[in-house]
Amino acid sequence: MRTLIGAIAGIALFGVFAGSAHADGEGLSGFQTVEVQVAVPRGESTPCKIDPGLLRARIAEKLQAGGIPIGTSALTLRASATTLSDAIQGRCISSVLLEAYTAQTTVLQATRNSIVADIPLWRATSIASSDAVGHSERVGSAIAIISEKFVAAFKANQ
């Protein structure tokens, strides 16, 4: 496990690595507001615990700065982080995802069943690595960076 975390942390250069966005956000046109959700797994190890309130605040800062209203919407912006920790080294590494999607009713061709499915419209990823102390802040910084990318895609498609 320590080798795996070391390898991933080496790739991330002990900082924040921002991945690329999914598509150019064409599907974002026509939406006026964004609903924000934050999903952080429960039962994370205490040293690397991520504060969902901090992530929500970082996203809200960027949306408000970009003039994008937050509220109940058919467009949901969901942030999630999955974290590995190395208790011996005191290091944490998180895979961070920010995804915009809308729910749509569709009929499955194979079964003819009608279901509600999440339709992804935009996605960006990042990796955040740091000492256990301050890891939540590091993940918050990663979310802020990719939230700016979402704001740019959203505004470009209005």
DRENTORKOL-3810 file (N, C-alpha, C; in nm, 4 decimals):
REM DRENTORKOL-3810
@n.u->0.0822; n.v->-0.1184; n.w->0.0000; ca.u->0.0000; ca.v->0.0000; ca.w->0.0000; c.u->0.0866; c.v->0.1249; c.w->0.0000
@n.u->0.1937; n.v->0.1231; n.w->0.0800; ca.u->0.2817; ca.v->0.2393; ca.w->0.0860; c.u->0.3451; c.v->0.2662; c.w->-0.0499
@n.u->0.3809; n.v->0.1609; n.w->-0.1226; ca.u->0.4403; ca.v->0.1778; ca.w->-0.2549; c.u->0.3405; c.v->0.2405; c.w->-0.3511
@n.u->0.2146; n.v->0.1959; n.w->-0.3447; ca.u->0.1109; ca.v->0.2505; ca.w->-0.4314; c.u->0.0909; c.v->0.3989; c.w->-0.4041
@n.u->0.0781; n.v->0.4349; n.w->-0.2793; ca.u->0.0584; ca.v->0.5758; ca.w->-0.2447; c.u->0.1801; c.v->0.6573; c.w->-0.2861
@n.u->0.2990; n.v->0.6044; n.w->-0.2658; ca.u->0.4204; ca.v->0.6752; ca.w->-0.3065; c.u->0.4246; c.v->0.6992; c.w->-0.4563
@n.u->0.3852; n.v->0.5987; n.w->-0.5331; ca.u->0.3853; ca.v->0.6126; ca.w->-0.6786; c.u->0.2844; c.v->0.7169; c.w->-0.7243
@n.u->0.1645; n.v->0.7123; n.w->-0.6680; ca.u->0.0619; ca.v->0.8084; ca.w->-0.7055; c.u->0.1031; c.v->0.9486; c.w->-0.6608
@n.u->0.1552; n.v->0.9583; n.w->-0.5408; ca.u->0.1990; ca.v->1.0887; ca.w->-0.4904; c.u->0.3120; c.v->1.1447; c.w->-0.5754
@n.u->0.3997; n.v->1.0587; n.w->-0.6223; ca.u->0.5078; ca.v->1.1035; ca.w->-0.7098; c.u->0.4542; c.v->1.1596; c.w->-0.8391
@n.u->0.3530; n.v->1.0952; n.w->-0.8935; ca.u->0.2906; ca.v->1.1444; ca.w->-1.0161; c.u->0.2276; c.v->1.2811; c.w->-0.9921
@n.u->0.1654; n.v->1.2967; n.w->-0.8769; ca.u->0.0972; ca.v->1.4224; ca.w->-0.8450; c.u->0.1942; c.v->1.5309; c.w->-0.7999
@n.u->0.3218; n.v->1.4954; n.w->-0.7846; ca.u->0.4238; ca.v->1.5903; ca.w->-0.7412; c.u->0.3896; c.v->1.6576; c.w->-0.6079
@n.u->0.3253; n.v->1.5810; n.w->-0.5211; ca.u->0.2893; ca.v->1.6288; ca.w->-0.3878; c.u->0.2114; c.v->1.7603; c.w->-0.3929
@n.u->0.1293; n.v->1.7742; n.w->-0.4899; ca.u->0.0507; ca.v->1.8963; ca.w->-0.5040; c.u->-0.0827; c.v->1.8663; c.w->-0.5657
@n.u->-0.1225; n.v->1.9515; n.w->-0.6570; ca.u->-0.2508; ca.v->1.9361; ca.w->-0.7234; c.u->-0.2244; c.v->1.9185; c.w->-0.8722
@n.u->-0.2818; n.v->1.8142; n.w->-0.9289; ca.u->-0.2716; ca.v->1.7879; ca.w->-1.0712; c.u->-0.4128; c.v->1.7948; c.w->-1.1273
@n.u->-0.4377; n.v->1.8835; n.w->-1.2184; ca.u->-0.5715; ca.v->1.8978; ca.w->-1.2755; c.u->-0.5793; c.v->1.8218; c.w->-1.4073
@n.u->-0.6768; n.v->1.7347; n.w->-1.4183; ca.u->-0.7008; ca.v->1.6593; ca.w->-1.5411; c.u->-0.7842; c.v->1.7409; c.w->-1.6378
@n.u->-0.8145; n.v->1.6813; n.w->-1.7529; ca.u->-0.8895; ca.v->1.7569; ca.w->-1.8511; c.u->-1.0393; c.v->1.7374; c.w->-1.8360
@n.u->-1.1103; n.v->1.8351; n.w->-1.8876; ca.u->-1.2559; ca.v->1.8332; ca.w->-1.8814; c.u->-1.3122; c.v->1.7413; c.w->-1.9884
@n.u->-1.4272; n.v->1.6839; n.w->-1.9592; ca.u->-1.4995; ca.v->1.5980; ca.w->-2.0520; c.u->-1.5773; c.v->1.6862; c.w->-2.1482
@n.u->-1.5488; n.v->1.6746; n.w->-2.2746; ca.u->-1.6146; ca.v->1.7526; ca.w->-2.3794; c.u->-1.5929; c.v->1.9024; c.w->-2.3562
@n.u->-1.6673; n.v->1.9819; n.w->-2.4270; ca.u->-1.6507; ca.v->2.1268; ca.w->-2.4126; c.u->-1.7688; c.v->2.1896; c.w->-2.3408
@n.u->-1.8597; n.v->2.1083; n.w->-2.2921; ca.u->-1.9728; ca.v->2.1609; ca.w->-2.2168; c.u->-2.0889; c.v->2.2061; c.w->-2.3021
@n.u->-2.0963; n.v->2.1604; n.w->-2.4274; ca.u->-2.2056; ca.v->2.2003; ca.w->-2.5155; c.u->-2.3417; c.v->2.1762; c.w->-2.4526
@n.u->-2.3545; n.v->2.0670; n.w->-2.3788; ca.u->-2.4822; ca.v->2.0329; ca.w->-2.3169; c.u->-2.5229; c.v->2.1256; c.w->-2.2043
@n.u->-2.4356; n.v->2.2172; n.w->-2.1649; ca.u->-2.4658; ca.v->2.3087; ca.w->-2.0552; c.u->-2.5530; c.v->2.4266; c.w->-2.0992
@n.u->-2.5708; n.v->2.4440; n.w->-2.2292; ca.u->-2.6472; ca.v->2.5597; ca.w->-2.2762; c.u->-2.7933; c.v->2.5489; c.w->-2.2334
@n.u->-2.8487; n.v->2.6629; n.w->-2.1980; ca.u->-2.9897; ca.v->2.6694; ca.w->-2.1606; c.u->-3.0154; c.v->2.6603; c.w->-2.0108
@n.u->-2.9212; n.v->2.6110; n.w->-1.9332; ca.u->-2.9387; ca.v->2.6042; ca.w->-1.7885; c.u->-2.9086; c.v->2.7411; c.w->-1.7292
@n.u->-2.9871; n.v->2.7825; n.w->-1.6310; ca.u->-2.9684; ca.v->2.9142; ca.w->-1.5703; c.u->-2.9091; c.v->2.9055; c.w->-1.4299
@n.u->-2.9382; n.v->2.7977; n.w->-1.3588; ca.u->-2.8884; ca.v->2.7806; ca.w->-1.2222; c.u->-2.8226; c.v->2.6436; c.w->-1.2100
@n.u->-2.7484; n.v->2.6259; n.w->-1.1025; ca.u->-2.6781; ca.v->2.5003; ca.w->-1.0774; c.u->-2.7075; c.v->2.4558; c.w->-0.9343
@n.u->-2.7381; n.v->2.3295; n.w->-0.9180; ca.u->-2.7517; ca.v->2.2709; ca.w->-0.7847; c.u->-2.6184; c.v->2.2049; c.w->-0.7499
@n.u->-2.5694; n.v->2.2242; n.w->-0.6290; ca.u->-2.4388; ca.v->2.1711; ca.w->-0.5887; c.u->-2.4565; c.v->2.0571; c.w->-0.4893
@n.u->-2.3888; n.v->1.9452; n.w->-0.5165; ca.u->-2.3857; ca.v->1.8313; ca.w->-0.4254; c.u->-2.2404; c.v->1.7955; c.w->-0.3987
@n.u->-2.2120; n.v->1.7523; n.w->-0.2767; ca.u->-2.0778; ca.v->1.7081; ca.w->-0.2410; c.u->-2.0891; c.v->1.5685; c.w->-0.1810
@n.u->-2.0124; n.v->1.4754; n.w->-0.2354; ca.u->-2.0140; ca.v->1.3366; ca.w->-0.1869; c.u->-1.8727; c.v->1.2980; c.w->-0.1435
@n.u->-1.8553; n.v->1.2806; n.w->-0.0145; ca.u->-1.7281; ca.v->1.2355; ca.w->0.0408; c.u->-1.7579; c.v->1.1076; c.w->0.1182
@n.u->-1.6892; n.v->0.9978; n.w->0.0869; ca.u->-1.7189; ca.v->0.8713; ca.w->0.1552; c.u->-1.7082; c.v->0.8823; c.w->0.3068
@n.u->-1.8008; n.v->0.8167; n.w->0.3746; ca.u->-1.7956; ca.v->0.8116; ca.w->0.5205; c.u->-1.6939; c.v->0.7074; c.w->0.5630
@n.u->-1.6472; n.v->0.7216; n.w->0.6848; ca.u->-1.5539; ca.v->0.6227; ca.w->0.7378; c.u->-1.4115; c.v->0.6428; c.w->0.6903
@n.u->-1.3839; n.v->0.7606; n.w->0.6321; ca.u->-1.2464; ca.v->0.7880; ca.w->0.5914; c.u->-1.1575; c.v->0.7904; c.w->0.7157
@n.u->-1.0315; n.v->0.7621; n.w->0.6955; ca.u->-0.9393; ca.v->0.7685; ca.w->0.8082; c.u->-0.9338; c.v->0.9114; c.w->0.8595
@n.u->-0.9349; n.v->0.9279; n.w->0.9879; ca.u->-0.9397; ca.v->1.0596; ca.w->1.0511; c.u->-0.8290; c.v->1.1541; c.w->1.0051
@n.u->-0.7035; n.v->1.1113; n.w->0.9906; ca.u->-0.5996; ca.v->1.2074; ca.w->0.9516; c.u->-0.6245; c.v->1.2726; c.w->0.8152
@n.u->-0.6927; n.v->1.2039; n.w->0.7251; ca.u->-0.7146; ca.v->1.2561; ca.w->0.5901; c.u->-0.8583; c.v->1.3008; c.w->0.5679
@n.u->-0.9333; n.v->1.3108; n.w->0.6714; ca.u->-1.0754; ca.v->1.3435; ca.w->0.6588; c.u->-1.0945; c.v->1.4739; c.w->0.5805
@n.u->-1.1880; n.v->1.4695; n.w->0.4874; ca.u->-1.2163; ca.v->1.5848; ca.w->0.4020; c.u->-1.3467; c.v->1.6480; c.w->0.4474
@n.u->-1.3456; n.v->1.7792; n.w->0.4615; ca.u->-1.4624; ca.v->1.8538; ca.w->0.5075; c.u->-1.5526; c.v->1.8864; c.w->0.3883
@n.u->-1.6707; n.v->1.8218; n.w->0.3783; ca.u->-1.7604; ca.v->1.8499; ca.w->0.2657; c.u->-1.8050; c.v->1.9962; c.w->0.2610
@n.u->-1.8180; n.v->2.0593; n.w->0.3776; ca.u->-1.8567; ca.v->2.2002; ca.w->0.3815; c.u->-1.7534; c.v->2.2898; c.w->0.3149
@n.u->-1.6260; n.v->2.2564; n.w->0.3333; ca.u->-1.5184; ca.v->2.3327; ca.w->0.2696; c.u->-1.5270; c.v->2.3180; c.w->0.1178
@n.u->-1.5500; n.v->2.1957; n.w->0.0694; ca.u->-1.5598; ca.v->2.1741; ca.w->-0.0754; c.u->-1.6787; c.v->2.2504; c.w->-0.1324
@n.u->-1.7928; n.v->2.2434; n.w->-0.0636; ca.u->-1.9119; ca.v->2.3154; ca.w->-0.1093; c.u->-1.8838; c.v->2.4665; c.w->-0.1145
@n.u->-1.8149; n.v->2.5192; n.w->-0.0136; ca.u->-1.7831; ca.v->2.6632; ca.w->-0.0093; c.u->-1.6915; c.v->2.7027; c.w->-0.1243
@n.u->-1.5918; n.v->2.6194; n.w->-0.1561; ca.u->-1.4994; ca.v->2.6506; ca.w->-0.2666; c.u->-1.5730; c.v->2.6534; c.w->-0.4000
@n.u->-1.6639; n.v->2.5578; n.w->-0.4193; ca.u->-1.7424; ca.v->2.5546; ca.w->-0.5432; c.u->-1.8312; c.v->2.6783; c.w->-0.5506
@n.u->-1.9002; n.v->2.7088; n.w->-0.4407; ca.u->-1.9908; ca.v->2.8240; ca.w->-0.4369; c.u->-1.9163; c.v->2.9539; c.w->-0.4659
@n.u->-1.7954; n.v->2.9701; n.w->-0.4113; ca.u->-1.7138; ca.v->3.0895; ca.w->-0.4375; c.u->-1.6932; c.v->3.1096; c.w->-0.5865
@n.u->-1.6538; n.v->3.0024; n.w->-0.6546; ca.u->-1.6231; ca.v->3.0127; ca.w->-0.7977; c.u->-1.7495; c.v->3.0351; c.w->-0.8806
@n.u->-1.8590; n.v->2.9680; n.w->-0.8445; ca.u->-1.9840; ca.v->2.9876; ca.w->-0.9183; c.u->-2.0330; c.v->3.1313; c.w->-0.9012
@n.u->-2.0307; n.v->3.1807; n.w->-0.7781; ca.u->-2.0766; ca.v->3.3176; ca.w->-0.7531; c.u->-1.9867; c.v->3.4195; c.w->-0.8227
@n.u->-1.8557; n.v->3.3979; n.w->-0.8202; ca.u->-1.7636; ca.v->3.4888; ca.w->-0.8884; c.u->-1.7902; c.v->3.4908; c.w->-1.0390
@n.u->-1.8364; n.v->3.3784; n.w->-1.0923; ca.u->-1.8678; ca.v->3.3697; ca.w->-1.2347; c.u->-2.0098; c.v->3.4116; c.w->-1.2685
@n.u->-2.0858; n.v->3.4525; n.w->-1.1666; ca.u->-2.2223; ca.v->3.4979; ca.w->-1.1914; c.u->-2.3209; c.v->3.3852; c.w->-1.2164
@n.u->-2.2906; n.v->3.2653; n.w->-1.1685; ca.u->-2.3798; ca.v->3.1505; ca.w->-1.1883; c.u->-2.4596; c.v->3.1290; c.w->-1.0599
@n.u->-2.5931; n.v->3.1455; n.w->-1.0662; ca.u->-2.6751; ca.v->3.1269; ca.w->-0.9470; c.u->-2.6776; c.v->2.9801; c.w->-0.9010
@n.u->-2.6786; n.v->2.9624; n.w->-0.7689; ca.u->-2.6885; ca.v->2.8296; ca.w->-0.7089; c.u->-2.8296; c.v->2.8138; c.w->-0.6553
@n.u->-2.8912; n.v->2.7016; n.w->-0.6840; ca.u->-3.0266; ca.v->2.6751; ca.w->-0.6346; c.u->-3.0758; c.v->2.5431; c.w->-0.6881
@n.u->-3.2027; n.v->2.5163; n.w->-0.6672; ca.u->-3.2623; ca.v->2.3947; ca.w->-0.7207; c.u->-3.2614; c.v->2.4051; c.w->-0.8726
@n.u->-3.2107; n.v->2.3023; n.w->-0.9377; ca.u->-3.1938; ca.v->2.3082; ca.w->-1.0825; c.u->-3.1961; c.v->2.1684; c.w->-1.1416
@n.u->-3.2239; n.v->2.1624; n.w->-1.2710; ca.u->-3.2135; ca.v->2.0355; ca.w->-1.3421; c.u->-3.0673; c.v->2.0014; c.w->-1.3705
@n.u->-2.9793; n.v->2.0992; n.w->-1.3518; ca.u->-2.8358; ca.v->2.0775; ca.w->-1.3706; c.u->-2.7702; c.v->2.0651; c.w->-1.2336
@n.u->-2.7068; n.v->1.9520; n.w->-1.2104; ca.u->-2.6404; ca.v->1.9272; ca.w->-1.0823; c.u->-2.4906; c.v->1.9221; c.w->-1.1041
@n.u->-2.4183; n.v->1.9907; n.w->-1.0174; ca.u->-2.2728; ca.v->1.9875; ca.w->-1.0166; c.u->-2.2332; c.v->1.9085; c.w->-0.8925
@n.u->-2.1771; n.v->1.7907; n.w->-0.9134; ca.u->-2.1447; ca.v->1.7011; ca.w->-0.8024; c.u->-1.9939; c.v->1.6891; c.w->-0.7870
@n.u->-1.9469; n.v->1.7137; n.w->-0.6654; ca.u->-1.8052; ca.v->1.6980; ca.w->-0.6324; c.u->-1.7893; c.v->1.5734; c.w->-0.5474
@n.u->-1.6842; n.v->1.4977; n.w->-0.5751; ca.u->-1.6543; ca.v->1.3813; ca.w->-0.4915; c.u->-1.5036; c.v->1.3656; c.w->-0.4795
@n.u->-1.4636; n.v->1.3044; n.w->-0.3700; ca.u->-1.3212; ca.v->1.2801; ca.w->-0.3465; c.u->-1.3056; c.v->1.1430; c.w->-0.2825
@n.u->-1.2141; n.v->1.0661; n.w->-0.3355; ca.u->-1.1804; ca.v->0.9352; ca.w->-0.2798; c.u->-1.0355; c.v->0.9430; c.w->-0.2343
@n.u->-1.0103; n.v->0.9031; n.w->-0.1103; ca.u->-0.8800; ca.v->0.9270; ca.w->-0.0490; c.u->-0.8123; c.v->0.7989; c.w->-0.0022
@n.u->-0.6816; n.v->0.7931; n.w->-0.0241; ca.u->-0.5956; ca.v->0.6898; ca.w->0.0328; c.u->-0.5025; c.v->0.7568; c.w->0.1318
@n.u->-0.4686; n.v->0.6847; n.w->0.2374; ca.u->-0.3766; ca.v->0.7446; ca.w->0.3342; c.u->-0.2646; c.v->0.6469; c.w->0.3672
@n.u->-0.1518; n.v->0.7028; n.w->0.4014; ca.u->-0.0363; ca.v->0.6270; ca.w->0.4467; c.u->-0.0058; c.v->0.6751; c.w->0.5881
@n.u->-0.0541; n.v->0.6014; n.w->0.6871; ca.u->-0.0397; ca.v->0.6431; ca.w->0.8271; c.u->0.1068; c.v->0.6505; c.w->0.8685
@n.u->0.1903; n.v->0.5641; n.w->0.8135; ca.u->0.3319; ca.v->0.5627; ca.w->0.8510; c.u->0.4013; c.v->0.6900; c.w->0.8023
@n.u->0.3774; n.v->0.7281; n.w->0.6793; ca.u->0.4385; ca.v->0.8489; ca.w->0.6216; c.u->0.3602; c.v->0.9756; c.w->0.6554
@n.u->0.2347; n.v->0.9587; n.w->0.6987; ca.u->0.1515; ca.v->1.0750; ca.w->0.7288; c.u->0.1083; c.v->1.1502; c.w->0.6046
@n.u->0.0914; n.v->1.0778; n.w->0.4928; ca.u->0.0548; ca.v->1.1390; ca.w->0.3653; c.u->-0.0854; c.v->1.0957; c.w->0.3243
@n.u->-0.1489; n.v->1.1807; n.w->0.2466; ca.u->-0.2813; ca.v->1.1520; ca.w->0.1934; c.u->-0.2816; c.v->1.1860; c.w->0.0450
@n.u->-0.3586; n.v->1.1104; n.w->-0.0300; ca.u->-0.3764; ca.v->1.1410; ca.w->-0.1716; c.u->-0.5226; c.v->1.1186; c.w->-0.2065
@n.u->-0.5797; n.v->1.2143; n.w->-0.2783; ca.u->-0.7217; ca.v->1.2074; ca.w->-0.3138; c.u->-0.7403; c.v->1.2229; c.w->-0.4630
@n.u->-0.8296; n.v->1.1425; n.w->-0.5148; ca.u->-0.8769; ca.v->1.1578; ca.w->-0.6513; c.u->-1.0032; c.v->1.2442; c.w->-0.6408
@n.u->-1.0051; n.v->1.3555; n.w->-0.7120; ca.u->-1.1136; ca.v->1.4526; ca.w->-0.7011; c.u->-1.1870; c.v->1.4582; c.w->-0.8348
@n.u->-1.3198; n.v->1.4554; n.w->-0.8286; ca.u->-1.4032; ca.v->1.4598; ca.w->-0.9485; c.u->-1.5071; c.v->1.5698; c.w->-0.9335
@n.u->-1.5238; n.v->1.6488; n.w->-1.0366; ca.u->-1.6314; ca.v->1.7470; ca.w->-1.0440; c.u->-1.7070; c.v->1.7165; c.w->-1.1727
@n.u->-1.8361; n.v->1.6914; n.w->-1.1584; ca.u->-1.9157; ca.v->1.6456; ca.w->-1.2727; c.u->-2.0493; c.v->1.7180; c.w->-1.2768
@n.u->-2.0853; n.v->1.7672; n.w->-1.3945; ca.u->-2.2166; ca.v->1.8288; ca.w->-1.4162; c.u->-2.3025; c.v->1.7286; c.w->-1.4928
@n.u->-2.4238; n.v->1.7098; n.w->-1.4421; ca.u->-2.5131; ca.v->1.6154; ca.w->-1.5088; c.u->-2.6579; c.v->1.6605; c.w->-1.4924
@n.u->-2.7431; n.v->1.6027; n.w->-1.5730; ca.u->-2.8867; ca.v->1.6229; ca.w->-1.5606; c.u->-2.9527; c.v->1.4863; c.w->-1.5651
@n.u->-3.0672; n.v->1.4744; n.w->-1.5017; ca.u->-3.1414; ca.v->1.3475; ca.w->-1.5027; c.u->-3.2428; c.v->1.3519; c.w->-1.6162
@n.u->-3.2568; n.v->1.2388; n.w->-1.6830; ca.u->-3.3488; ca.v->1.2325; ca.w->-1.7961; c.u->-3.4173; c.v->1.0972; c.w->-1.7965
@n.u->-3.5458; n.v->1.0960; n.w->-1.8292; ca.u->-3.6188; ca.v->0.9701; ca.w->-1.8420; c.u->-3.5897; c.v->0.9128; c.w->-1.9799
@n.u->-3.5580; n.v->0.7860; n.w->-1.9822; ca.u->-3.5271; ca.v->0.7193; ca.w->-2.1092; c.u->-3.5836; c.v->0.5772; c.w->-2.1062
@n.u->-3.6006; n.v->0.5192; n.w->-2.2228; ca.u->-3.6502; ca.v->0.3820; ca.w->-2.2335; c.u->-3.5347; c.v->0.2939; c.w->-2.2799
@n.u->-3.5070; n.v->0.1903; n.w->-2.2023; ca.u->-3.4021; ca.v->0.0958; ca.w->-2.2395; c.u->-3.4485; c.v->0.0132; c.w->-2.3583
@n.u->-3.3673; n.v->0.0072; n.w->-2.4631; ca.u->-3.4059; ca.v->-0.0658; ca.w->-2.5828; c.u->-3.4208; c.v->-0.2155; c.w->-2.5572
@n.u->-3.3334; n.v->-0.2719; n.w->-2.4773; ca.u->-3.3336; ca.v->-0.4168; ca.w->-2.4554; c.u->-3.4561; c.v->-0.4654; c.w->-2.3786
@n.u->-3.5015; n.v->-0.3859; n.w->-2.2815; ca.u->-3.6108; ca.v->-0.4324; ca.w->-2.1957; c.u->-3.7381; c.v->-0.3506; c.w->-2.2098
@n.u->-3.7300; n.v->-0.2374; n.w->-2.2746; ca.u->-3.8408; ca.v->-0.1424; ca.w->-2.2897; c.u->-3.8853; c.v->-0.0830; c.w->-2.1555
@n.u->-3.8010; n.v->-0.0970; n.w->-2.0539; ca.u->-3.8288; ca.v->-0.0359; ca.w->-1.9242; c.u->-3.7927; c.v->0.1111; c.w->-1.9289
@n.u->-3.8744; n.v->0.1921; n.w->-1.8650; ca.u->-3.8479; ca.v->0.3355; ca.w->-1.8544; c.u->-3.7711; c.v->0.3604; c.w->-1.7251
@n.u->-3.6590; n.v->0.4320; n.w->-1.7356; ca.u->-3.5771; ca.v->0.4628; ca.w->-1.6184; c.u->-3.5381; c.v->0.6102; c.w->-1.6206
@n.u->-3.4973; n.v->0.6601; n.w->-1.5054; ca.u->-3.4384; ca.v->0.7934; ca.w->-1.4977; c.u->-3.2876; c.v->0.7726; c.w->-1.4874
@n.u->-3.2142; n.v->0.8328; n.w->-1.5794; ca.u->-3.0690; ca.v->0.8146; ca.w->-1.5847; c.u->-2.9986; c.v->0.9495; c.w->-1.5752
@n.u->-2.8813; n.v->0.9491; n.w->-1.5114; ca.u->-2.7976; ca.v->1.0682; ca.w->-1.5069; c.u->-2.7242; c.v->1.0805; c.w->-1.6401
@n.u->-2.7350; n.v->1.1968; n.w->-1.7019; ca.u->-2.6677; ca.v->1.2234; ca.w->-1.8291; c.u->-2.5512; c.v->1.3186; c.w->-1.8007
@n.u->-2.4271; n.v->1.2696; n.w->-1.8112; ca.u->-2.3123; ca.v->1.3584; ca.w->-1.7853; c.u->-2.2968; c.v->1.4612; c.w->-1.8974
@n.u->-2.2778; n.v->1.5875; n.w->-1.8569; ca.u->-2.2633; ca.v->1.6961; ca.w->-1.9532; c.u->-2.1239; c.v->1.7580; c.w->-1.9510
@n.u->-2.0550; n.v->1.7436; n.w->-1.8392; ca.u->-1.9207; ca.v->1.8002; ca.w->-1.8245; c.u->-1.8536; c.v->1.7294; c.w->-1.7080
@n.u->-1.7213; n.v->1.7093; n.w->-1.7190; ca.u->-1.6484; ca.v->1.6406; ca.w->-1.6116; c.u->-1.5031; c.v->1.6837; c.w->-1.6119
@n.u->-1.4466; n.v->1.6990; n.w->-1.4931; ca.u->-1.3038; ca.v->1.7251; ca.w->-1.4785; c.u->-1.2550; c.v->1.6534; c.w->-1.3535
@n.u->-1.1282; n.v->1.6135; n.w->-1.3568; ca.u->-1.0700; ca.v->1.5409; ca.w->-1.2447; c.u->-0.9403; c.v->1.6076; c.w->-1.2009
@n.u->-0.8989; n.v->1.5712; n.w->-1.0808; ca.u->-0.7743; ca.v->1.6225; ca.w->-1.0270; c.u->-0.7219; c.v->1.5230; c.w->-0.9243
@n.u->-0.5958; n.v->1.5342; n.w->-0.8937; ca.u->-0.5346; ca.v->1.4557; ca.w->-0.7867; c.u->-0.4728; c.v->1.5541; c.w->-0.6892
@n.u->-0.5013; n.v->1.5344; n.w->-0.5608; ca.u->-0.4441; ca.v->1.6208; ca.w->-0.4573; c.u->-0.3681; c.v->1.5334; c.w->-0.3589
@n.u->-0.2456; n.v->1.5733; n.w->-0.3274; ca.u->-0.1616; ca.v->1.4984; ca.w->-0.2357; c.u->-0.0973; c.v->1.5948; c.w->-0.1376
@n.u->-0.0918; n.v->1.5527; n.w->-0.0114; ca.u->-0.0332; ca.v->1.6399; ca.w->0.0903; c.u->-0.0078; c.v->1.5614; c.w->0.2178
@n.u->0.0506; n.v->1.6307; n.w->0.3157; ca.u->0.0575; ca.v->1.5750; ca.w->0.4492; c.u->-0.0854; c.v->1.5646; c.w->0.5010
@n.u->-0.1066; n.v->1.4770; n.w->0.5987; ca.u->-0.2406; ca.v->1.4582; ca.w->0.6530; c.u->-0.2980; c.v->1.5894; c.w->0.7067
@n.u->-0.2154; n.v->1.6644; n.w->0.7780; ca.u->-0.2610; ca.v->1.7938; ca.w->0.8284; c.u->-0.2774; c.v->1.8869; c.w->0.7085
@n.u->-0.3940; n.v->1.9412; n.w->0.6927; ca.u->-0.4180; ca.v->2.0330; ca.w->0.5818; c.u->-0.4634; c.v->1.9665; c.w->0.4533
@n.u->-0.4887; n.v->1.8359; n.w->0.4562; ca.u->-0.5283; ca.v->1.7688; ca.w->0.3320; c.u->-0.6642; c.v->1.8177; c.w->0.2826
@n.u->-0.7553; n.v->1.8416; n.w->0.3731; ca.u->-0.8870; ca.v->1.8912; ca.w->0.3325; c.u->-0.8720; c.v->2.0235; c.w->0.2568
@n.u->-0.7828; n.v->2.1078; n.w->0.3031; ca.u->-0.7564; ca.v->2.2354; ca.w->0.2359; c.u->-0.6976; c.v->2.2129; c.w->0.0962
@n.u->-0.6085; n.v->2.1155; n.w->0.0828; ca.u->-0.5477; ca.v->2.0840; ca.w->-0.0475; c.u->-0.6539; c.v->2.0355; c.w->-0.1456
@n.u->-0.7442; n.v->1.9507; n.w->-0.0983; ca.u->-0.8528; ca.v->1.9030; ca.w->-0.1840; c.u->-0.9448; c.v->2.0202; c.w->-0.2195
@n.u->-0.9679; n.v->2.1093; n.w->-0.1241; ca.u->-1.0473; ca.v->2.2292; ca.w->-0.1519; c.u->-0.9851; c.v->2.3144; c.w->-0.2620
@n.u->-0.8527; n.v->2.3246; n.w->-0.2620; ca.u->-0.7829; ca.v->2.3991; ca.w->-0.3678; c.u->-0.8009; c.v->2.3317; c.w->-0.5036
@n.u->-0.7945; n.v->2.1999; n.w->-0.5051; ca.u->-0.8147; ca.v->2.1261; ca.w->-0.6308; c.u->-0.9560; c.v->2.1481; c.w->-0.6834
@n.u->-1.0545; n.v->2.1441; n.w->-0.5937; ca.u->-1.1942; ca.v->2.1677; ca.w->-0.6330; c.u->-1.2096; c.v->2.3101; c.w->-0.6870
@n.u->-1.1443; n.v->2.4059; n.w->-0.6255; ca.u->-1.1529; ca.v->2.5454; ca.w->-0.6717; c.u->-1.0991; c.v->2.5589; c.w->-0.8140
@n.u->-0.9872; n.v->2.4942; n.w->-0.8423; ca.u->-0.9265; ca.v->2.5010; ca.w->-0.9760; c.u->-1.0189; c.v->2.4436; c.w->-1.0812
@n.u->-1.0743; n.v->2.3261; n.w->-1.0541; ca.u->-1.1608; ca.v->2.2664; ca.w->-1.1566; c.u->-1.2984; c.v->2.3315; c.w->-1.1597
@n.u->-1.3397; n.v->2.3962; n.w->-1.0512; ca.u->-1.4649; ca.v->2.4737; ca.w->-1.0533; c.u->-1.4516; c.v->2.5921; c.w->-1.1484
@n.u->-1.3341; n.v->2.6531; n.w->-1.1524; ca.u->-1.3099; ca.v->2.7622; ca.w->-1.2472; c.u->-1.3249; c.v->2.7131; c.w->-1.3908
@n.u->-1.2798; n.v->2.5920; n.w->-1.4176; ca.u->-1.2946; ca.v->2.5347; ca.w->-1.5521; c.u->-1.4418; c.v->2.5135; c.w->-1.5855
@n.u->-1.5197; n.v->2.4699; n.w->-1.4854; ca.u->-1.6630; ca.v->2.4528; ca.w->-1.5083; c.u->-1.7276; c.v->2.5872; c.w->-1.5400
@n.u->-1.6950; n.v->2.6896; n.w->-1.4631; ca.u->-1.7524; ca.v->2.8225; ca.w->-1.4851; c.u->-1.7216; c.v->2.8695; c.w->-1.6273
@n.u->-1.5986; n.v->2.8494; n.w->-1.6722; ca.u->-1.5615; ca.v->2.8903; ca.w->-1.8082; c.u->-1.6441; c.v->2.8145; c.w->-1.9122
@n.u->-1.6608; n.v->2.6840; n.w->-1.8955; ca.u->-1.7388; ca.v->2.6037; ca.w->-1.9901; c.u->-1.8859; c.v->2.6445; c.w->-1.9870
@n.u->-1.9388; n.v->2.6675; n.w->-1.8680; ca.u->-2.0777; ca.v->2.7074; ca.w->-1.8522; c.u->-2.1039; c.v->2.8394; c.w->-1.9243
@n.u->-2.0184; n.v->2.9375; n.w->-1.8988; ca.u->-2.0369; ca.v->3.0698; ca.w->-1.9588; c.u->-2.0173; c.v->3.0668; c.w->-2.1098
@n.u->-1.9251; n.v->2.9847; n.w->-2.1573; ca.u->-1.9000; ca.v->2.9756; ca.w->-2.3013; c.u->-2.0179; c.v->2.9142; c.w->-2.3761
@n.u->-2.1022; n.v->2.8421; n.w->-2.3055; ca.u->-2.2138; ca.v->2.7728; ca.w->-2.3705; c.u->-2.3506; c.v->2.8341; c.w->-2.3399
@n.u->-2.3517; n.v->2.9569; n.w->-2.2952; ca.u->-2.4797; ca.v->3.0245; ca.w->-2.2672; c.u->-2.5160; c.v->3.1152; c.w->-2.3818
END
